[in-house]
């Protein structure tokens, strides 16, 4: 693998890989690739779970208002009252 030192992102990657100075560049690259893959999978899983939970939250039916038969008027009573006008 060659790094283009004129490209900032590639130079930064080269510096990160070589900052330990142990000469095990291959192992560092493999470790970085594996970590990136694991984080990508984790991100996908988190996005899926959050999306599912938001969908559930949006479809929670509202609690019906408590009906009190003593104060509740029938439609007929209301219409009869309105006809008196």
N, CA, C and O atoms as a CHARMM CRD file, in Angstrom:
* protein
*
  340
    1    1 UNK  N      0.84800  -1.16900   0.00000 PROA 1      0.00000
    2    1 UNK  CA     0.00000   0.00000   0.00000 PROA 1      0.00000
    3    1 UNK  C      0.89600   1.23600   0.00000 PROA 1      0.00000
    4    1 UNK  O      1.82100   1.34800   0.80500 PROA 1      0.00000
    5    2 UNK  N      0.61000   2.14900  -0.90700 PROA 2      0.00000
    6    2 UNK  CA     1.38700   3.38100  -0.97700 PROA 2      0.00000
    7    2 UNK  C      0.52000   4.56300  -0.57500 PROA 2      0.00000
    8    2 UNK  O     -0.66400   4.62400  -0.90300 PROA 2      0.00000
    9    3 UNK  N      1.12100   5.48600   0.13200 PROA 3      0.00000
   10    3 UNK  CA     0.44500   6.69600   0.57100 PROA 3      0.00000
   11    3 UNK  C      0.95400   7.86800  -0.24600 PROA 3      0.00000
   12    3 UNK  O      2.15900   8.02300  -0.44000 PROA 3      0.00000
   13    4 UNK  N      0.04100   8.68200  -0.72000 PROA 4      0.00000
   14    4 UNK  CA     0.40000   9.89600  -1.44600 PROA 4      0.00000
   15    4 UNK  C      0.54100  10.99800  -0.40400 PROA 4      0.00000
   16    4 UNK  O     -0.45900  11.48800   0.12200 PROA 4      0.00000
   17    5 UNK  N      1.75100  11.38200  -0.10900 PROA 5      0.00000
   18    5 UNK  CA     2.00800  12.36500   0.94100 PROA 5      0.00000
   19    5 UNK  C      1.56600  13.77300   0.55500 PROA 5      0.00000
   20    5 UNK  O      1.60500  14.68200   1.38500 PROA 5      0.00000
   21    6 UNK  N      1.14800  13.96200  -0.69200 PROA 6      0.00000
   22    6 UNK  CA     0.62400  15.25400  -1.11100 PROA 6      0.00000
   23    6 UNK  C     -0.86900  15.39200  -0.78200 PROA 6      0.00000
   24    6 UNK  O     -1.42400  16.49000  -0.83300 PROA 6      0.00000
   25    7 UNK  N     -1.50400  14.27800  -0.44800 PROA 7      0.00000
   26    7 UNK  CA    -2.93100  14.27900  -0.09200 PROA 7      0.00000
   27    7 UNK  C     -3.02600  14.24400   1.43300 PROA 7      0.00000
   28    7 UNK  O     -2.52800  13.32100   2.07900 PROA 7      0.00000
   29    8 UNK  N     -3.67600  15.27000   1.99600 PROA 8      0.00000
   30    8 UNK  CA    -3.73700  15.41400   3.45600 PROA 8      0.00000
   31    8 UNK  C     -4.26600  14.16700   4.15400 PROA 8      0.00000
   32    8 UNK  O     -3.69000  13.72600   5.14900 PROA 8      0.00000
   33    9 UNK  N     -5.35700  13.59100   3.64500 PROA 9      0.00000
   34    9 UNK  CA    -5.95900  12.43000   4.29400 PROA 9      0.00000
   35    9 UNK  C     -4.99900  11.23900   4.29500 PROA 9      0.00000
   36    9 UNK  O     -4.91000  10.51700   5.28800 PROA 9      0.00000
   37   10 UNK  N     -4.29700  11.03500   3.21200 PROA 10     0.00000
   38   10 UNK  CA    -3.36400   9.91100   3.12100 PROA 10     0.00000
   39   10 UNK  C     -2.13600  10.13900   4.00500 PROA 10     0.00000
   40   10 UNK  O     -1.63700   9.20800   4.63600 PROA 10     0.00000
   41   11 UNK  N     -1.65900  11.37700   4.04400 PROA 11     0.00000
   42   11 UNK  CA    -0.51500  11.69400   4.89900 PROA 11     0.00000
   43   11 UNK  C     -0.88600  11.49200   6.36700 PROA 11     0.00000
   44   11 UNK  O     -0.09900  10.95700   7.14800 PROA 11     0.00000
   45   12 UNK  N     -2.09700  11.92600   6.73300 PROA 12     0.00000
   46   12 UNK  CA    -2.55200  11.75600   8.11600 PROA 12     0.00000
   47   12 UNK  C     -2.64800  10.27000   8.46400 PROA 12     0.00000
   48   12 UNK  O     -2.24800   9.86100   9.55400 PROA 12     0.00000
   49   13 UNK  N     -3.17400   9.46800   7.54600 PROA 13     0.00000
   50   13 UNK  CA    -3.25900   8.01900   7.77700 PROA 13     0.00000
   51   13 UNK  C     -1.86200   7.42300   7.95800 PROA 13     0.00000
   52   13 UNK  O     -1.64900   6.59300   8.84200 PROA 13     0.00000
   53   14 UNK  N     -0.93100   7.83700   7.14000 PROA 14     0.00000
   54   14 UNK  CA     0.45100   7.33800   7.25500 PROA 14     0.00000
   55   14 UNK  C      1.02700   7.70100   8.62000 PROA 14     0.00000
   56   14 UNK  O      1.66900   6.87400   9.26800 PROA 14     0.00000
   57   15 UNK  N      0.79700   8.94000   9.05500 PROA 15     0.00000
   58   15 UNK  CA     1.31900   9.38300  10.35200 PROA 15     0.00000
   59   15 UNK  C      0.71000   8.58000  11.49900 PROA 15     0.00000
   60   15 UNK  O      1.40900   8.20300  12.44000 PROA 15     0.00000
   61   16 UNK  N     -0.59100   8.32200  11.41700 PROA 16     0.00000
   62   16 UNK  CA    -1.24700   7.55000  12.47200 PROA 16     0.00000
   63   16 UNK  C     -0.68800   6.13600  12.53100 PROA 16     0.00000
   64   16 UNK  O     -0.41000   5.61700  13.61200 PROA 16     0.00000
   65   17 UNK  N     -0.52500   5.51900  11.37700 PROA 17     0.00000
   66   17 UNK  CA    -0.01600   4.14400  11.33600 PROA 17     0.00000
   67   17 UNK  C      1.40500   4.07300  11.87200 PROA 17     0.00000
   68   17 UNK  O      1.76500   3.10500  12.54200 PROA 17     0.00000
   69   18 UNK  N      2.21800   5.08500  11.58600 PROA 18     0.00000
   70   18 UNK  CA     3.63100   5.03900  11.96500 PROA 18     0.00000
   71   18 UNK  C      3.93600   5.70200  13.31300 PROA 18     0.00000
   72   18 UNK  O      5.09000   5.70900  13.74000 PROA 18     0.00000
   73   19 UNK  N      2.94100   6.25100  13.98000 PROA 19     0.00000
   74   19 UNK  CA     3.23000   6.96400  15.22900 PROA 19     0.00000
   75   19 UNK  C      3.70500   6.03400  16.34900 PROA 19     0.00000
   76   19 UNK  O      4.41200   6.47500  17.25500 PROA 19     0.00000
   77   20 UNK  N      3.32900   4.76900  16.29800 PROA 20     0.00000
   78   20 UNK  CA     3.77700   3.83800  17.33200 PROA 20     0.00000
   79   20 UNK  C      5.24300   3.45100  17.14100 PROA 20     0.00000
   80   20 UNK  O      5.94500   3.12800  18.09900 PROA 20     0.00000
   81   21 UNK  N      5.68000   3.49100  15.91300 PROA 21     0.00000
   82   21 UNK  CA     7.08100   3.22700  15.63400 PROA 21     0.00000
   83   21 UNK  C      7.51500   1.79300  15.83000 PROA 21     0.00000
   84   21 UNK  O      8.70800   1.52500  15.96900 PROA 21     0.00000
   85   22 UNK  N      6.57200   0.86000  15.84400 PROA 22     0.00000
   86   22 UNK  CA     6.96200  -0.53600  16.05900 PROA 22     0.00000
   87   22 UNK  C      7.20100  -1.29100  14.76000 PROA 22     0.00000
   88   22 UNK  O      7.59000  -2.45800  14.79200 PROA 22     0.00000
   89   23 UNK  N      6.97800  -0.65100  13.62500 PROA 23     0.00000
   90   23 UNK  CA     7.27300  -1.27000  12.34200 PROA 23     0.00000
   91   23 UNK  C      6.25100  -2.29800  11.88600 PROA 23     0.00000
   92   23 UNK  O      6.46200  -2.96200  10.87200 PROA 23     0.00000
   93   24 UNK  N      5.16900  -2.44000  12.59900 PROA 24     0.00000
   94   24 UNK  CA     4.15000  -3.42300  12.25000 PROA 24     0.00000
   95   24 UNK  C      2.98400  -2.74900  11.52200 PROA 24     0.00000
   96   24 UNK  O      1.83900  -2.77500  11.97100 PROA 24     0.00000
   97   25 UNK  N      3.32300  -2.14700  10.38300 PROA 25     0.00000
   98   25 UNK  CA     2.34100  -1.38600   9.61400 PROA 25     0.00000
   99   25 UNK  C      1.20400  -2.29200   9.15800 PROA 25     0.00000
  100   25 UNK  O      0.04100  -1.89400   9.22900 PROA 25     0.00000
  101   26 UNK  N      1.50200  -3.47200   8.70400 PROA 26     0.00000
  102   26 UNK  CA     0.47600  -4.41100   8.23000 PROA 26     0.00000
  103   26 UNK  C     -0.55400  -4.70800   9.29800 PROA 26     0.00000
  104   26 UNK  O     -1.75300  -4.72600   9.02000 PROA 26     0.00000
  105   27 UNK  N     -0.09700  -4.94100  10.51900 PROA 27     0.00000
  106   27 UNK  CA    -1.01100  -5.22900  11.62100 PROA 27     0.00000
  107   27 UNK  C     -1.86200  -4.01300  11.96800 PROA 27     0.00000
  108   27 UNK  O     -3.03700  -4.15200  12.30500 PROA 27     0.00000
  109   28 UNK  N     -1.27700  -2.82900  11.88600 PROA 28     0.00000
  110   28 UNK  CA    -2.01600  -1.59800  12.16100 PROA 28     0.00000
  111   28 UNK  C     -3.11900  -1.39000  11.12400 PROA 28     0.00000
  112   28 UNK  O     -4.23800  -1.00900  11.46700 PROA 28     0.00000
  113   29 UNK  N     -2.79700  -1.64100   9.86600 PROA 29     0.00000
  114   29 UNK  CA    -3.78300  -1.48100   8.79100 PROA 29     0.00000
  115   29 UNK  C     -4.92100  -2.49300   8.97600 PROA 29     0.00000
  116   29 UNK  O     -6.09500  -2.14200   8.86100 PROA 29     0.00000
  117   30 UNK  N     -4.56500  -3.74200   9.26100 PROA 30     0.00000
  118   30 UNK  CA    -5.57600  -4.77400   9.48000 PROA 30     0.00000
  119   30 UNK  C     -6.46700  -4.41300  10.66300 PROA 30     0.00000
  120   30 UNK  O     -7.68900  -4.54600  10.59100 PROA 30     0.00000
  121   31 UNK  N     -5.86000  -3.96000  11.73600 PROA 31     0.00000
  122   31 UNK  CA    -6.61400  -3.57100  12.92100 PROA 31     0.00000
  123   31 UNK  C     -7.56000  -2.41000  12.61000 PROA 31     0.00000
  124   31 UNK  O     -8.70900  -2.41200  13.05100 PROA 31     0.00000
  125   32 UNK  N     -7.08500  -1.42200  11.85600 PROA 32     0.00000
  126   32 UNK  CA    -7.90500  -0.26700  11.49700 PROA 32     0.00000
  127   32 UNK  C     -9.08500  -0.68100  10.62000 PROA 32     0.00000
  128   32 UNK  O    -10.20100  -0.19400  10.80500 PROA 32     0.00000
  129   33 UNK  N     -8.84200  -1.56700   9.68000 PROA 33     0.00000
  130   33 UNK  CA    -9.91000  -2.03600   8.79800 PROA 33     0.00000
  131   33 UNK  C    -10.95800  -2.80100   9.59900 PROA 33     0.00000
  132   33 UNK  O    -12.15700  -2.59000   9.41700 PROA 33     0.00000
  133   34 UNK  N    -10.50800  -3.69100  10.48700 PROA 34     0.00000
  134   34 UNK  CA   -11.44100  -4.46700  11.30000 PROA 34     0.00000
  135   34 UNK  C    -12.24900  -3.57000  12.23400 PROA 34     0.00000
  136   34 UNK  O    -13.45500  -3.76000  12.38900 PROA 34     0.00000
  137   35 UNK  N    -11.59600  -2.60200  12.84900 PROA 35     0.00000
  138   35 UNK  CA   -12.29300  -1.67300  13.74200 PROA 35     0.00000
  139   35 UNK  C    -13.32700  -0.86900  12.97100 PROA 35     0.00000
  140   35 UNK  O    -14.44900  -0.67900  13.44000 PROA 35     0.00000
  141   36 UNK  N    -12.95100  -0.39900  11.79300 PROA 36     0.00000
  142   36 UNK  CA   -13.87400   0.36900  10.96600 PROA 36     0.00000
  143   36 UNK  C    -15.09400  -0.46600  10.59500 PROA 36     0.00000
  144   36 UNK  O    -16.22200   0.02600  10.62400 PROA 36     0.00000
  145   37 UNK  N    -14.86700  -1.71300  10.25200 PROA 37     0.00000
  146   37 UNK  CA   -15.97100  -2.60200   9.88900 PROA 37     0.00000
  147   37 UNK  C    -16.89500  -2.84800  11.07900 PROA 37     0.00000
  148   37 UNK  O    -18.11700  -2.82900  10.93100 PROA 37     0.00000
  149   38 UNK  N    -16.31400  -3.07800  12.25800 PROA 38     0.00000
  150   38 UNK  CA   -17.11300  -3.31300  13.46500 PROA 38     0.00000
  151   38 UNK  C    -17.94300  -2.08100  13.81000 PROA 38     0.00000
  152   38 UNK  O    -19.11700  -2.19900  14.15900 PROA 38     0.00000
  153   39 UNK  N    -17.33600  -0.90100  13.71200 PROA 39     0.00000
  154   39 UNK  CA   -18.05600   0.33500  14.02700 PROA 39     0.00000
  155   39 UNK  C    -19.17300   0.59200  13.02200 PROA 39     0.00000
  156   39 UNK  O    -20.23900   1.09000  13.38400 PROA 39     0.00000
  157   40 UNK  N    -18.92600   0.25400  11.76300 PROA 40     0.00000
  158   40 UNK  CA   -19.94600   0.42900  10.73400 PROA 40     0.00000
  159   40 UNK  C    -21.13600  -0.47800  11.02300 PROA 40     0.00000
  160   40 UNK  O    -22.28600  -0.05700  10.90500 PROA 40     0.00000
  161   41 UNK  N    -20.85800  -1.71700  11.39900 PROA 41     0.00000
  162   41 UNK  CA   -21.93500  -2.64900  11.75000 PROA 41     0.00000
  163   41 UNK  C    -22.69800  -2.18200  12.97200 PROA 41     0.00000
  164   41 UNK  O    -23.92300  -2.29000  13.02400 PROA 41     0.00000
  165   42 UNK  N    -21.97900  -1.66200  13.95400 PROA 42     0.00000
  166   42 UNK  CA   -22.60400  -1.14600  15.16400 PROA 42     0.00000
  167   42 UNK  C    -23.48200   0.05700  14.84100 PROA 42     0.00000
  168   42 UNK  O    -24.59000   0.18300  15.36200 PROA 42     0.00000
  169   43 UNK  N    -22.98500   0.93500  13.98200 PROA 43     0.00000
  170   43 UNK  CA   -23.75900   2.11100  13.59200 PROA 43     0.00000
  171   43 UNK  C    -25.05300   1.68800  12.90200 PROA 43     0.00000
  172   43 UNK  O    -26.11400   2.24700  13.17800 PROA 43     0.00000
  173   44 UNK  N    -24.97300   0.70700  12.00800 PROA 44     0.00000
  174   44 UNK  CA   -26.16700   0.23200  11.30100 PROA 44     0.00000
  175   44 UNK  C    -27.17700  -0.34200  12.29100 PROA 44     0.00000
  176   44 UNK  O    -28.37700  -0.09000  12.17700 PROA 44     0.00000
  177   45 UNK  N    -26.68600  -1.11600  13.26500 PROA 45     0.00000
  178   45 UNK  CA   -27.57500  -1.71300  14.25200 PROA 45     0.00000
  179   45 UNK  C    -28.25500  -0.63100  15.09000 PROA 45     0.00000
  180   45 UNK  O    -29.45800  -0.71000  15.34000 PROA 45     0.00000
  181   46 UNK  N    -27.49700   0.38000  15.52500 PROA 46     0.00000
  182   46 UNK  CA   -28.06200   1.46700  16.33100 PROA 46     0.00000
  183   46 UNK  C    -29.09800   2.23500  15.52300 PROA 46     0.00000
  184   46 UNK  O    -30.16800   2.56200  16.03500 PROA 46     0.00000
  185   47 UNK  N    -28.78600   2.52400  14.26000 PROA 47     0.00000
  186   47 UNK  CA   -29.74200   3.23600  13.41100 PROA 47     0.00000
  187   47 UNK  C    -31.04000   2.44100  13.26300 PROA 47     0.00000
  188   47 UNK  O    -32.12900   3.01300  13.31800 PROA 47     0.00000
  189   48 UNK  N    -30.92800   1.13200  13.07700 PROA 48     0.00000
  190   48 UNK  CA   -32.10200   0.27600  12.91200 PROA 48     0.00000
  191   48 UNK  C    -32.95500   0.29500  14.17500 PROA 48     0.00000
  192   48 UNK  O    -34.17100   0.47300  14.10000 PROA 48     0.00000
  193   49 UNK  N    -32.32700   0.11500  15.33300 PROA 49     0.00000
  194   49 UNK  CA   -33.06000   0.07900  16.59500 PROA 49     0.00000
  195   49 UNK  C    -33.74400   1.41700  16.86000 PROA 49     0.00000
  196   49 UNK  O    -34.91700   1.45000  17.23400 PROA 49     0.00000
  197   50 UNK  N    -33.02400   2.51400  16.67000 PROA 50     0.00000
  198   50 UNK  CA   -33.60400   3.83800  16.91200 PROA 50     0.00000
  199   50 UNK  C    -34.76900   4.07700  15.95500 PROA 50     0.00000
  200   50 UNK  O    -35.81300   4.58300  16.36600 PROA 50     0.00000
  201   51 UNK  N    -34.59900   3.72200  14.69700 PROA 51     0.00000
  202   51 UNK  CA   -35.65800   3.90100  13.71100 PROA 51     0.00000
  203   51 UNK  C    -36.90100   3.10400  14.09300 PROA 51     0.00000
  204   51 UNK  O    -38.01700   3.61600  14.01500 PROA 51     0.00000
  205   52 UNK  N    -36.71100   1.85300  14.50600 PROA 52     0.00000
  206   52 UNK  CA   -37.84200   1.01700  14.91300 PROA 52     0.00000
  207   52 UNK  C    -38.55500   1.60400  16.12600 PROA 52     0.00000
  208   52 UNK  O    -39.78400   1.62500  16.17600 PROA 52     0.00000
  209   53 UNK  N    -37.79600   2.07500  17.08800 PROA 53     0.00000
  210   53 UNK  CA   -38.39900   2.63100  18.30000 PROA 53     0.00000
  211   53 UNK  C    -39.14200   3.93600  18.00700 PROA 53     0.00000
  212   53 UNK  O    -40.18800   4.20100  18.59900 PROA 53     0.00000
  213   54 UNK  N    -38.60200   4.75500  17.09200 PROA 54     0.00000
  214   54 UNK  CA   -39.30100   5.98100  16.71500 PROA 54     0.00000
  215   54 UNK  C    -40.60800   5.67100  15.99500 PROA 54     0.00000
  216   54 UNK  O    -41.61100   6.35500  16.20200 PROA 54     0.00000
  217   55 UNK  N    -40.60000   4.64800  15.15300 PROA 55     0.00000
  218   55 UNK  CA   -41.83100   4.24900  14.47400 PROA 55     0.00000
  219   55 UNK  C    -42.87200   3.80200  15.49700 PROA 55     0.00000
  220   55 UNK  O    -44.04500   4.15700  15.38500 PROA 55     0.00000
  221   56 UNK  N    -42.44900   3.03300  16.48200 PROA 56     0.00000
  222   56 UNK  CA   -43.37500   2.57900  17.52300 PROA 56     0.00000
  223   56 UNK  C    -43.93800   3.76600  18.29900 PROA 56     0.00000
  224   56 UNK  O    -45.13100   3.81400  18.59800 PROA 56     0.00000
  225   57 UNK  N    -43.08100   4.71100  18.61700 PROA 57     0.00000
  226   57 UNK  CA   -43.50400   5.87300  19.40200 PROA 57     0.00000
  227   57 UNK  C    -44.51800   6.71700  18.63300 PROA 57     0.00000
  228   57 UNK  O    -45.40400   7.31800  19.24100 PROA 57     0.00000
  229   58 UNK  N    -44.40100   6.76900  17.32300 PROA 58     0.00000
  230   58 UNK  CA   -45.30900   7.57700  16.51800 PROA 58     0.00000
  231   58 UNK  C    -46.70300   6.96500  16.44300 PROA 58     0.00000
  232   58 UNK  O    -47.67700   7.68600  16.22700 PROA 58     0.00000
  233   59 UNK  N    -46.81700   5.66400  16.61400 PROA 59     0.00000
  234   59 UNK  CA   -48.09700   4.98900  16.43900 PROA 59     0.00000
  235   59 UNK  C    -48.75000   4.57500  17.75000 PROA 59     0.00000
  236   59 UNK  O    -49.63700   3.72200  17.75100 PROA 59     0.00000
  237   60 UNK  N    -48.33800   5.15000  18.84300 PROA 60     0.00000
  238   60 UNK  CA   -48.97800   4.85900  20.11200 PROA 60     0.00000
  239   60 UNK  C    -50.32300   5.58100  20.11500 PROA 60     0.00000
  240   60 UNK  O    -50.37200   6.80800  20.02100 PROA 60     0.00000
  241   61 UNK  N    -51.41700   4.82000  20.22400 PROA 61     0.00000
  242   61 UNK  CA   -52.71800   5.49400  20.21000 PROA 61     0.00000
  243   61 UNK  C    -52.90700   6.31900  21.47900 PROA 61     0.00000
  244   61 UNK  O    -52.51400   5.89400  22.56500 PROA 61     0.00000
  245   62 UNK  N    -53.50100   7.48500  21.34000 PROA 62     0.00000
  246   62 UNK  CA   -53.71000   8.30500  22.53300 PROA 62     0.00000
  247   62 UNK  C    -54.72100   7.63800  23.45400 PROA 62     0.00000
  248   62 UNK  O    -55.60900   6.91400  23.00400 PROA 62     0.00000
  249   63 UNK  N    -54.57600   7.88900  24.72500 PROA 63     0.00000
  250   63 UNK  CA   -55.50600   7.31700  25.68900 PROA 63     0.00000
  251   63 UNK  C    -56.84500   8.02800  25.53500 PROA 63     0.00000
  252   63 UNK  O    -56.89800   9.25600  25.45700 PROA 63     0.00000
  253   64 UNK  N    -57.92100   7.25700  25.49300 PROA 64     0.00000
  254   64 UNK  CA   -59.22800   7.91100  25.36400 PROA 64     0.00000
  255   64 UNK  C    -59.56900   8.67000  26.63600 PROA 64     0.00000
  256   64 UNK  O    -59.18000   8.28700  27.74000 PROA 64     0.00000
  257   65 UNK  N    -60.29700   9.74200  26.45200 PROA 65     0.00000
  258   65 UNK  CA   -60.70600  10.54100  27.60000 PROA 65     0.00000
  259   65 UNK  C    -61.69000   9.73400  28.43500 PROA 65     0.00000
  260   65 UNK  O    -62.52700   9.00300  27.90500 PROA 65     0.00000
  261   66 UNK  N    -61.57800   9.87800  29.71400 PROA 66     0.00000
  262   66 UNK  CA   -62.46800   9.16100  30.60900 PROA 66     0.00000
  263   66 UNK  C    -63.87800   9.70800  30.45700 PROA 66     0.00000
  264   66 UNK  O    -64.09100  10.91900  30.50700 PROA 66     0.00000
  265   67 UNK  N    -64.83700   8.81500  30.27200 PROA 67     0.00000
  266   67 UNK  CA   -66.23000   9.21100  30.11400 PROA 67     0.00000
  267   67 UNK  C    -66.92200   9.19700  31.46400 PROA 67     0.00000
  268   67 UNK  O    -66.81700   8.24200  32.23300 PROA 67     0.00000
  269   68 UNK  N    -67.62500  10.27500  31.72600 PROA 68     0.00000
  270   68 UNK  CA   -68.39900  10.37500  32.95500 PROA 68     0.00000
  271   68 UNK  C    -69.86500  10.37800  32.55200 PROA 68     0.00000
  272   68 UNK  O    -70.33900  11.36800  31.99500 PROA 68     0.00000
  273   69 UNK  N    -70.60400   9.29000  32.81900 PROA 69     0.00000
  274   69 UNK  CA   -72.00000   9.21300  32.37500 PROA 69     0.00000
  275   69 UNK  C    -72.89200  10.28800  32.98100 PROA 69     0.00000
  276   69 UNK  O    -73.92700  10.61500  32.39900 PROA 69     0.00000
  277   70 UNK  N    -72.52700  10.84900  34.13200 PROA 70     0.00000
  278   70 UNK  CA   -73.34700  11.87500  34.76600 PROA 70     0.00000
  279   70 UNK  C    -73.30600  13.19800  34.00500 PROA 70     0.00000
  280   70 UNK  O    -74.29200  13.93600  33.99300 PROA 70     0.00000
  281   71 UNK  N    -72.18100  13.50200  33.37400 PROA 71     0.00000
  282   71 UNK  CA   -72.04900  14.78300  32.67200 PROA 71     0.00000
  283   71 UNK  C    -72.15200  14.64200  31.16900 PROA 71     0.00000
  284   71 UNK  O    -72.17000  15.64000  30.44900 PROA 71     0.00000
  285   72 UNK  N    -72.22000  13.42700  30.69600 PROA 72     0.00000
  286   72 UNK  CA   -72.24000  13.19800  29.26200 PROA 72     0.00000
  287   72 UNK  C    -73.64500  13.40500  28.70700 PROA 72     0.00000
  288   72 UNK  O    -74.62000  12.86900  29.23400 PROA 72     0.00000
  289   73 UNK  N    -73.73300  14.18400  27.64300 PROA 73     0.00000
  290   73 UNK  CA   -75.02100  14.42800  27.00300 PROA 73     0.00000
  291   73 UNK  C    -75.08500  13.63300  25.71400 PROA 73     0.00000
  292   73 UNK  O    -74.07900  13.45400  25.02700 PROA 73     0.00000
  293   74 UNK  N    -76.25000  13.17000  25.40300 PROA 74     0.00000
  294   74 UNK  CA   -76.39700  12.42100  24.15900 PROA 74     0.00000
  295   74 UNK  C    -76.50000  13.39800  22.99000 PROA 74     0.00000
  296   74 UNK  O    -76.78200  14.58200  23.17300 PROA 74     0.00000
  297   75 UNK  N    -76.26900  12.88600  21.80800 PROA 75     0.00000
  298   75 UNK  CA   -76.35800  13.72300  20.61400 PROA 75     0.00000
  299   75 UNK  C    -77.77500  14.24700  20.42700 PROA 75     0.00000
  300   75 UNK  O    -77.98600  15.38300  20.00100 PROA 75     0.00000
  301   76 UNK  N    -78.72200  13.41000  20.74900 PROA 76     0.00000
  302   76 UNK  CA   -80.11300  13.81400  20.58700 PROA 76     0.00000
  303   76 UNK  C    -80.44200  14.99700  21.47700 PROA 76     0.00000
  304   76 UNK  O    -81.10200  15.93600  21.03300 PROA 76     0.00000
  305   77 UNK  N    -79.99400  14.97000  22.72800 PROA 77     0.00000
  306   77 UNK  CA   -80.23700  16.08900  23.64000 PROA 77     0.00000
  307   77 UNK  C    -79.62600  17.37800  23.10300 PROA 77     0.00000
  308   77 UNK  O    -80.23900  18.44200  23.18400 PROA 77     0.00000
  309   78 UNK  N    -78.43900  17.28100  22.56600 PROA 78     0.00000
  310   78 UNK  CA   -77.76100  18.46400  22.02800 PROA 78     0.00000
  311   78 UNK  C    -78.51300  19.00300  20.82000 PROA 78     0.00000
  312   78 UNK  O    -78.72500  20.21100  20.70800 PROA 78     0.00000
  313   79 UNK  N    -78.92200  18.10200  19.90300 PROA 79     0.00000
  314   79 UNK  CA   -79.66000  18.54500  18.71900 PROA 79     0.00000
  315   79 UNK  C    -81.01700  19.15200  19.10200 PROA 79     0.00000
  316   79 UNK  O    -81.43800  20.15100  18.51900 PROA 79     0.00000
  317   80 UNK  N    -81.68600  18.55700  20.06500 PROA 80     0.00000
  318   80 UNK  CA   -82.96900  19.10300  20.53100 PROA 80     0.00000
  319   80 UNK  C    -82.77700  20.50600  21.09100 PROA 80     0.00000
  320   80 UNK  O    -83.58400  21.40200  20.83900 PROA 80     0.00000
  321   81 UNK  N    -81.72100  20.68600  21.83900 PROA 81     0.00000
  322   81 UNK  CA   -81.44200  22.01400  22.40800 PROA 81     0.00000
  323   81 UNK  C    -81.19400  23.04000  21.30700 PROA 81     0.00000
  324   81 UNK  O    -81.67800  24.16900  21.38400 PROA 81     0.00000
  325   82 UNK  N    -80.44100  22.64700  20.28600 PROA 82     0.00000
  326   82 UNK  CA   -80.13000  23.56500  19.19300 PROA 82     0.00000
  327   82 UNK  C    -81.35900  23.92100  18.38000 PROA 82     0.00000
  328   82 UNK  O    -81.41900  25.00700  17.80400 PROA 82     0.00000
  329   83 UNK  N    -82.34600  23.02800  18.31700 PROA 83     0.00000
  330   83 UNK  CA   -83.56600  23.31100  17.55500 PROA 83     0.00000
  331   83 UNK  C    -84.41800  24.38200  18.21600 PROA 83     0.00000
  332   83 UNK  O    -85.26800  24.98600  17.56100 PROA 83     0.00000
  333   84 UNK  N    -84.20800  24.62300  19.48500 PROA 84     0.00000
  334   84 UNK  CA   -85.00700  25.63500  20.17300 PROA 84     0.00000
  335   84 UNK  C    -84.62200  27.05000  19.76800 PROA 84     0.00000
  336   84 UNK  O    -85.33500  27.99900  20.09400 PROA 84     0.00000
  337   85 UNK  N    -83.53000  27.20200  19.07500 PROA 85     0.00000
  338   85 UNK  CA   -83.10700  28.55400  18.65900 PROA 85     0.00000
  339   85 UNK  C    -83.74400  28.92700  17.40500 PROA 85     0.00000
  340   85 UNK  O    -83.51300  30.02400  16.89700 PROA 85     0.00000
